[in-house]
Amino acid sequence: MIFWAFAAALALLTVVTFLWPLMRRSEDGLDRADSAIAIFRDQLAEVDRDSERGIISGAEADAARTEIKRRMLAADKARGTSRTAGTSGRNVLVAFALLTPVAGAALYTQLGAPGTASVPFAERTAERSEAQNLIKLTTQLRNKLESEPDGGETRGWQLLATTYGNMGRHAAAADAYARIVERDDATSSTWSHYAEALITAENGTVTKPAEEAIDRAVALDPMNPAGTYYKAVATAQAGDTEAARQLLLDRLALETAPTAWMPFYMREVNRLGAMLGLEPESLPDFPDAAPRGPSSDDIEAASDMTAEERQEFIRTMVSNLAARMEDEPDNIQGWLQLAGAYSVLGETENARAAYVSAKKVTDTLPEDDPRRIAVEQGMAALGN
């Protein structure tokens, strides 16, 4: 409502601006012609008085009257022409004055957003106040963390880094992560978040510090999808598009069920594939009753490693998953993945133990639940 009232006021101002000159009689137009005719009438009366007083002869008076009347006719003709031209020009201006706001309103209804609710000024003030308050709070938190003798609590720096990232201050977020990545409690996730902040702050460029952070993230947890993703980004920027694409595909092959990060992987896989002239890939089809871990093909995909390095890589990955499952005992897919990984490594007893842990969870599920069936089939394959 406020918008339309303001728009109406502007439209009225536009009309008045156009029509204001027409509200006045032009001093150079009709008023001048009328004044000339009035003067000529006075001159005729003066001639009549001079003739009556004998100042001029009858012949001179007739000649003077004839000339004055001729001028009056010319002035009257000019006045008629001006009136016609003025009327025509006035009509054009009136038309423009009326059409301008109408055309503006019609254009706005097509290109604007007349249905969008206006935001009260008070609410916009509240938004600005909230933003200012957030800046104030982050400054206070940072000062508090920096003032603490032990360098500030890790969770505090993580909160500050996350807040900076949400505010679009990625360089500040990277600086916050830099305060905690070298601590003993730093995780693979901390390092990958640090790498992400560094890369985003450089508009997508993987710098040397970012590459080092990625390597640390992958070393701490080879299963960290963010670490592998940014490792692929760094590899692609280094010029090895094919290897970058393969890194992503290898990591996808280690999953037993769809996850939220897979579409991001596939988008990058297909972007890199298009650069290589390859056909688009699609997400893996995960059968409900087919638990799988890293296969022999998955292991051999790491062609730049020696056999010992590949074996150590897989064992590290499996150990990290086993440690994670201690904190997530109800994660059925995690137990299935761990059992599959142990099976590939030939560690039958460990695989059986993983299936037993999974069975404790699936026993509470309906008999036709795919996860329960997958556990029972896995255990049967091991001779249970």
N, C-alpha and C positions, 0 to 999 in steps of 0.2 A: 504493500500500500504506500509506503514512504517513497519507494522508487517511482511509482506511477505519479504521485503528487509532484515529485521533483521534475519528472519528465514533462508533465502538463505545464508547469511553470516555465520551463525552458521553451516549450512550444509557443506559449503566449508571448514570451519575450521575443521570439523569432518573428511572429506575426506583427507585433508592434514595431519592430525594427524596420520591417519592410514597408509598413503602411504609414509610418510617421510622416514622411515627406508629403504624402498625399493628403494629410489632414490640414496642411497649410496651403494657402493660395500662393502661387509662385509670383515673386516680385518682378521677375523678368518676363512673365507670360501674360495671363489674362488681366491682372491688375494694371499693368502698363498700358494695354490697349484701352481699357475703360477710362483710365486717366486722360489719355490722349483725346478720346471722344468728348469727354467733359470739357477739356480745354477748348476744343473746336467750337463747342456750343457757346462757351463764354465769348469766343472771338466773334461768332455771328451776332451775339447780342451787342457787343462793342461796336461792330460795324453799323448795326441799326441805330445806335445812339449817335455815332459820329455823323451819319447821314442826316438824322433829324436835326442836329445842331448846325448842319451846313459845313462841317469841317471837311468832308469829302463830297464830291459830286455824285449824282445818281449813277452815272456810268461806272465810276470807280467803285462805288458801293456794290453794284451788281457783279463787277469782275471779282471783287474780294469775296463776295458770298459764294460765287461759283467755285473759286479755288479752295475755300474752306470746306465746302460740301464735298468736293472731290477727295480731299484728304480724309474727311470723315468716312466716306465710303471705303476708302482704302484701309483705314484703321479697323472699320467694322468687319471687312473681309478677312483681315489678318486675325482678328479676334475669333472668328468662326473657325479658321484653320487651326489655330492654337487649341481651341476647345476640342476639336475632333482628334487632333494628335494627342492631347492630354488625356482624353477619355480612353483612347486605344492603349497608351502607355500605362494608364492607371489600371486598366483591366488586366494587362499582362502581369503587373506587379501584384495585384490582388490575388491572381491565380497562383503565382509562385508562393506568395505568403501563406496561402491556405494549403497548398500541396506539399510544401516542405515538411511540416510536422506529420502530415498524413503518410507521406512516403517514408519518413524516418521510422514511424511506428510499424508500418508494414514490413520494412526491412528488418527491424529488430525481432518481430515475431517469427521471421524465417531463420535468421542467423543468430539471434541472441538466445537467451534462456528465460523467457517470461514466466515459466512455471517454477523457477528456482526460488525457494523461500529466502527472503533477505535475512542476513545475520545481524541481530541487534548489536548496536555499538557496544553495549555493556558486555556482551559475550566476547566480542573481539578484544575488548580490554582484558577480559579474564584470560583469554588465550595468551596475550602478550605477557600478562602478569605471571602465568604459569611457566612460560618459557624463561622469563627472567629469574623466576624462583628456581628452576632446574639448573640454570647456570650458576646461581649462587650456591646451591646445595653441592654441586660437583666441585666447585672451588673449595668449599669448606671440607668436603671429604678428602680431597687431595692434600690440602694443608694438614689435615689431621694425620693422614697416613705418612706424610713426609716428616712430620714432627716426632713420630714414634721412634724410640731408640732402636727397635729391631727392624726398622724399615717399613712397618705397617703390615697388617694382616693380609695374607694372600687373598682371602675371599673379598676383602675390601677393594683391593686392586682389580680383581676380576669384575666386581660390580662397577667400578669406575670405568674400566675399559669397555664393558658392554654398553654403559650409558653413553660414553663418548661415541661409540659406533652408531648407536641409534640417533644421535644428534648429527651424524655426518662428519664428525671430527675424527677422521680415521688416523691421522698422524698422532693425535693425542691418545687415541686408543692403543696404537702400537707402542707408544712410550710407556703407557700404563702396564701393558703386558711385559715389556722389557724389564720392569722392576721385579718380576716374579718367575720368569722362565728359567733362570739359573738356580732356583731354589730346589731343595731336595724333594719337596712335595709337588714339583711341576710335573704335569701329566702330558701325554701325547696330545690331548685335546688343547691344553694350554699353548703348546708350541704351534699347533695348526691354526689356532685363533690368532696367535701372534703373526704367523706368516700371512694369514688372510688380511689382517689390518695393514701390514706393510705393503702388500700387493695393491690393495684398494687405495691406499694413500698415494701410490705411484700410478694411479689410473690403469691398473691391470698389468703393469710391468713387474716381472719377477727380478728383484735386485739380489745382489749377493747375500745380504743379511736375510732376505726372505727365503732364498734357496737353502741357506744353512738351517733356518728354522724348520723348513719342510723336512730336511734330512733327519733332524732330531725327532720330529713328530713320528716319522715312519720307523725310526730305530726303536723308539719306545713302544710303538704299537703298529705293526705292519697291517693290522686290520682296520686301522683308523681310516674311514673313507675320505675324510677331508684331507688327510696327509697324502694319500695316493692321488687324489684329484689335483691338488696343487703341484705334486711331483710331476704329473702329466702336463700341466700347464707350463711348468719350467722346462720340461724336456722339449715340448713343442716350440717354445720360444728360442730354445737353443738350436733349433733347426731339424730335430729328429721327429718329424710328424708321425711316422709309422710306429716308432717306439712309444711315443706318448699315447697313441691310440691303443696299443697293445697293453699298456699298463692298466688302462681303464677296463678293458675287456677281461684281463686276468683277475682284477679285483671283483668284477661282477660275477665271475665264474665261481667265486668262493662262497656266494650266498645261497641259502636254501629257501628263501622266501622273499617276496617283494618288500622293499624298504622305501622310505620317503626320499632318499637321496638318489635312487636309481634313475629317475627321469633327467636329472642334471647330468649324470654320467652319460646317458644315451645321447643327449643333445650334443655334448662335446665329442663323443665317439663319432657321431654322424657328421659333425662339422669338420673334424679332422679327416674322416673318410672321404668327404666331398673334395677335399684338397688333394687327396690321393687318387681320385677318380673311382672310388669304390661305391658299391651299392649300400643303401642305408641299412643299418642293423635295427633289430627290434628287441624289446626286453625279453629276457629268458622266460620260458614257460616252466613254472615251478609245479611239478606234479605233487599233489598233496601227500602221496604215500611213498615218496622217493627221497629220503634224506641223503644228502650228498655233501661231501667235504672237498678239499682240494684233490683233484684227480692227478694221475700221472702226467696228463697233458698240461695241467695247471703248473705242475712243478717244472716241467721241461720248458715252459714258456719263458722262464727266467734264463734265457740263453746266455746272458752275459755273466752268469755265475758259474763257478765250478760245482761239481757234484756235492762237495762238502758244504759249500756256501748255500746251495739250494736247500740241502737237508737242514742246515742250521736255521735258515730263513723260515722254513715251514714249522720247525719245532718251536722257534720263538713265537710264531704266530699262534700256534696251538696252546702254548703255555700261557700266553696272555689271555686267550679265550677261556682257558680253564680257570685262571685266577678271577676273571670277570664273573664266571658262573657261580663262584662261591658267594658273590654278593647278589646274584640274581637266580636263586634256586628254582623259581617258578617260571623261568624263561624256557619254554618247551623248544622253541626253534633253536635257541642257543645250545641246548643239550643235544639236539639232533645234529647240529653242525659239528659240535665237538666229537660226537661219536663217529660221524663220517670221516672227520680228519684223522682220528686215531686209526680207523680202519685202513685208510690210505697208507699210513705210516707202518702198518702191520702190527700195531699195538692192540691186540685183540682184547686183552683184559681191561685195558683203559677204555676201549670202546664199549665193552659190556657194562662197565661201571657207569659210563655216561648214559647208556640206555636205561639202566636201573634207576638212575636219578630222574630221568625223564618220565619213567613209568609211574613214579610216585605222584607225579603231577597229573598224568593222563588218566590214572585210575578213577579220578573223580569226574571224568568226561563221559558223555554218552558213548555207547559201544560203536556207533557208526561215525564217530568224530574222526576225520582224516588224520589228525595228529596222533590219536590213540592207535589207529591202524598202522601208521608209519613206525611208531615205536615197537609195536608187536612184530611187524615184519622185519625190522632191523635186528631185534633180538633173535628171531627165528633164523635169520641168516647166519648168526654167530653160533648157532647150535643150542640156544636156550629153549 
